């Protein structure tokens, strides 16, 4: 089986580019004709599976998946068969990586495979949460509603990421400016003032001696600071994947941060509640919902709490009793889940909690970064002021001695 990058035209003469697996050129041409396309040009790639190639060809964004879910819902709602809907999207989807993947999925579904089995072969594009939702929709005959639910969830996820990204732009710029200013002061400005200060022949204030010492340490061990700045973020990020103990310590410390910690906890709780609600409403069993949510919350403290909750529920405990053992879950969430379990309205209750966090998180983001922005600015002013004061204090002492 080889991969072919092809250029084709549809019935209206519109050019279509993509990639498809086929034993040879004649099979490729027949497959394209089955999709209503006529081959114009092709280039054979290395013989490897299409799934593997697609996974290495880049990242499909949540917005691309949201548009895919929207189109699938629209087509299925209109009564178009699943294979025909996939065929249409495998031609019209703008994102090349997703389009190539949908072509492979279309071929597999047309050959008799289920949609969720075909999606599972592309885990980097369709994570377990999506494939399990589709599986539940296929089993219950509610695949159309499943794609509508998936569209709402991906839209929420995109909005949250957008809010966080927008709110962190200014603080990130200021932090980069602070680091750049510190490097400039300690490597260029202060070393040039040292000979001048020593030539004054006056006792240097303690703060001046401290600043000069820090500058000498910075210049003398520049490689250490550079390594820290370069490798620190990498270790901080990759440590969560490869060092579980470090990840748990890191995530616990992050949740305890002043100001930011509460926002991060709200984001984590929101991910849990939103995902649990979507999965549970799709008909997925509680234990499987808890298991899937462990990989979706993005915080190892929450993951361990959900692992413990899953064990407790499997042994006969209620969800709210199990969650109440872990302080990471707010009392309001536990109380709402308790009411939902007692009244048999857990899906509705979970969506109410999710909607509450959907309203509160944007406000919290604005509030938190509204506090951080002036604090960072004041910190920048304080750094410049302290360094300037330490450099000019000896000169002022000399002038005072002359008078």
N, C-alpha and C positions, 0 to 999 in steps of 0.2 A: 504494500500500500504506500503510495507516494502522495505528497502534498502538491497541489497546483495552485499557484497564484494566477487568477484569470481576469480577463476583461470581457464582458459580454454586454448584450443589449436586450431590452425587454420588448414586448409587443408594440410599444409606443416609440421605440428607437432610443430610449433613455439608456446611457451607459451605466453599467454596474460593475464594480470591482470587488473582488473577494478572494477567499482561499478555501479550497475544498480537498478532501481526501478521496482518491480514486485509484483503482489498480493500474489504469493506463488512460491515455488521452481519449480513446473512444468511449470508455465508461464515463469519464468526466463530461463529455459532450452530451451523452444520454441523460445523465443526472441533471444537467443544466436545462435540457429541453423539458424534462419532467416538471421543472420549476418555472417554465415559461420563458426561458432565457436562451439566447443563441450565442455561442462562443465566437469571440473575435480574435483573442490573443491569449496565450498562456505561457507560463514559465514554471518548469518543474523545480520543486524545492527538494531538500534532503528527505529521504524516506523515514518519516517518523509519524507518530500518531497525531491526529489533528487536535485532540484534547491537550496533549503536552505542548504542542506549538502554541495553541491559544493561550495557555496559562503563562507562557513566557513572553507573550506579545504585549504586555502592558496591563494597565489597571482600568477596569470599568468602574466608573464613578456611581455613587448611589443615585444621582439624578438620571443616569442612563438606565439603571434598573427600574427607577420610578416610571420613566417614559415607556419602558417595555411593559410594565405591569398595567399602565393606563391603556395602552394599545391592545393588550391581550384582553382586558376586561371589555373594552369597547367592541372588539371583534366577536368575542364569545357571546356577549349580551345581544348582539345583532343576529345570533344564530349561525354564525360561520363555524364550520367544523374546526377542531383543534389543529389538524394537520394543515388545513388551508390557512389558518391564522399564523401558524409558525412559518409556513412558506412565504407568506406576504411579508412578515417582519424580517425574515432572513434575507430579503431583497432590499427592503426600504430602511432598515435601521441605520442611522448615520454613523454610529461608532463602529469602526472597522473590526475591532476585537470582538465586540458583542455580536456583530453581524456574522462573523466567521463561526462563532460558537453556535449561534442559532441555526446556521446551515447544517452543522453536525447534528444538533438536536433534532432538527426536522427529519433528517435521514433516518435517525434511530427510531423516532416515533412512527414514521411511515413504515418502518420495517417491523413494527409490532411492539416495541418497547413502550413502557409507561413514561410519561413526561418527567416524573420525579427521578426515575432511574437514569434517564438521559441527562438530566441536570446534575446529578451526583457525579458524573464523570468530569465536571468542570467546577471543582470546589472553590477555586480562587475567584470565580465570578459569581457562583451561586452558593453561598454558605449554607451550613446545615439548617439554619432557621428557615430559609426560604424553601429548601427542598422538602423539609418536613411539613411546612404549611401546604405546599403543593400536593404532597402525598396525602395529607388529611383531606384536602379538597377533592382529590380524585376518588378516594375511598367513600366519601360521603355524598358525592355527586354535586358538590357545591364549588366547583373549580372557578366558576365565574365570580362568585362572591369572594373567594380566596384572593383573586387578583385585585379586587377592589380594596380589600383589607390590606393587602401588601402595598398597594399604592399609597394609602393613607399613612402607613407606618414609615415607608421610605421618604415620604414628603416631610413627616415630622423629624426624621433623622437628619435630613438635609437642612431643615430650618435651624435645628439646634447647632449643628456644626457651623452654619453660616453666622449665627449669633455669636458664638464663641470666637470664631475667626475674626469677625468684625471688631469685637470688643478688645481683642488682644493686639491689634495692629499698632496703636499708639504706644502702649506700654512696652511692646517689643522694640520699637524704634528707639524709645528713650533708654532702654536697658543697653542696647547696642552702643548708643551714644555715650553712656556712662562708662562702659568697658573701654571704648576707644579713648575717652578722655583720661581715664586712669593710666592707660598705657602711655599716652602722650606725656602726661605729667611726670610719671616715675621713670621714664626712659630718656626723655629729652630735656624737659624744662628744669626739673630739680637738679640733675647732675650739672647743668650749666650754671646754676646759682651757687653750688657748693664752693668753688674757688673764691667767688665774691664774698660769701659769708665768712670763710676762713681768713680772708684778707682784712676783715674789719677788726680783728683782734679784740673781740668782746665775747663774754660768756654767752653761749647759745642757749635759748630757752629749751625746756624739756620737750615741748611739742615740736620744735625745729629739729632737735636731735632725733626724735622718733621718726619724723617724716624722712629725714636724710637716710636713716638706717633702713627704713622700708624701701626706699629707692635703691639703695645699694643691694639689698636682698633681691629685689625684683630684677635688677640688671644682671646680677651675678648668677641667678638661677632662672633666666628667661626661658630656658628649654623646659623646665619643670612646669612653669605657669602655662606655657604654650601647649604642652602635652595635656594639662588639666583641662584647658579650654576646648581642645580638640576631642580628647577621649572621654571627658566627663559626660557630655550629653549622650555619647554612644553607649557607654557603660550603663548610664541611667535608663536608657531605652531598652537595650538588649538584655540587661540583667533580669528584667521581668520574665523573659522567655527562657533563659538558660539557667538562672539561679533562683529557684523558688523561695529560698530563705531570704535573700536580698529583696526579692519582689514584695514579699509580705511585709518586711520592715519598711520598705520605701512607701508602699501604699498606706500603711498605718500612719506613718509620719505625715504624708500628704493630707490625710483626713483630719489630722490634728493641727494643721496650719491655721493661724489666725486669719480671719476674713475669707481666704481662699478655700479653706478646708470645708466650710459649710456648703459653699457652692459646688465643690467637687462631690460631696456626699449627695446633694440634691440631684446632680447629673447622673450619678451612679444608681440611686434609687429610681429615678425616672426611667433609665434603661431597663431595669429589672421589671418594674410594674408594666411598662409599655409592652415589652416583649412577652411577659407572662400573659397579659391580657389578650394579645393577638394570637398567641399559640393556643391558649385555653379556649378561646372563642371558636377556633378552627376545629375543635374536637380532639385535640391532642391530650392524652392522659396527664394528670397532675405531675406524676413522677418524671415523665419525659420532659414536661415543661420546665421543671426545676433543673433538670440536667442540662437542657439546652441553654437556659439562662446563665448558667455558670460561665460559659464561654463568650457571653455577650455583654456582661456588665463592665468589663475592663478594669476591675479592681480585685486583687487577690484576697483582700479582707472579706469583701462581699462574696467572692467565689467560695471561700472556706465556709462562710455562714450558710450559703445555699447547699453546699455538700452535706453539712450537718443537718440542715432542714430536710433534705431529700432522704437521708437515712432515718430521721425521726418519723417522717410521714410514712415511709415504707413499713415502719414498726407499729403504726396505728395512731400516731399523734396527729393533731390537726395542724394546719399550716400556720395559723396565728400563734399557737402554743410553741411551735418550733422556732418561729421567727423571733418571738419575744425573748429568747435566750441570748440574743445577739444585740448589743447596744447600737450597732450600725444602722438598724432599722428604727425609724422614728415611731413613737407611740401612735401617731395618727394613722400611719399605714397599717400597723398591726390591728388597731381598732376597726378600721374599715374592712380589712380582710376577715376579721372575726364576725362582723355583721353580715358580710356576704356569705360566709360559710353557714352561719346560723339560719339565714333566710333562704338559702338556695339561689342567691342572685350574685354569685361570685364574679361571673364575667362582667355584669353591669357595674358592680362595685369597683372592680379593677379599672374599668374604663373611666369611672368618676375620679379615681385617684390619679390616673394618668393625665386626665384633662386638667386637674388641679396643678400638677407639676408643669404641664405645658404652658399654663398661664403664669406661674410663679418664676420659672427659670429665667425667661427673658428679663423680668424685673430684677431678679437677683443679680444677673450678669451686669446690668447697667449700674446697679447699686455698688457692687464689689469693685468694678473697674472705675467707677466714679470716685471711690475712696483711694484706690491704688494710684491713679494718675497724679493727683497732687502730692501724694507721699513720695513717689519716684522723683518728681520735679524738685521737691524740697530736698531730697537726698542729694540730687545733682548739685544744687546750690550750696548745700552744706559742705560737700567734698571740695568744691572750688574755693569756698570761703576759708576752710581750715588750712588748705595748702597755701593759699595766698597769705593768710595771717602768719603761718609758721615761717614764711620766707621774708616777710617785711618786719617782723617783730625785732630781729637783731638790728636792722637799720634804724628803727625808731628808738631803740635803746641807745645806739651810738649818738643819734641826734640829741637825745635827752641829756647824755653825758656832756656833750659840747656846750649846751646851754647852761 
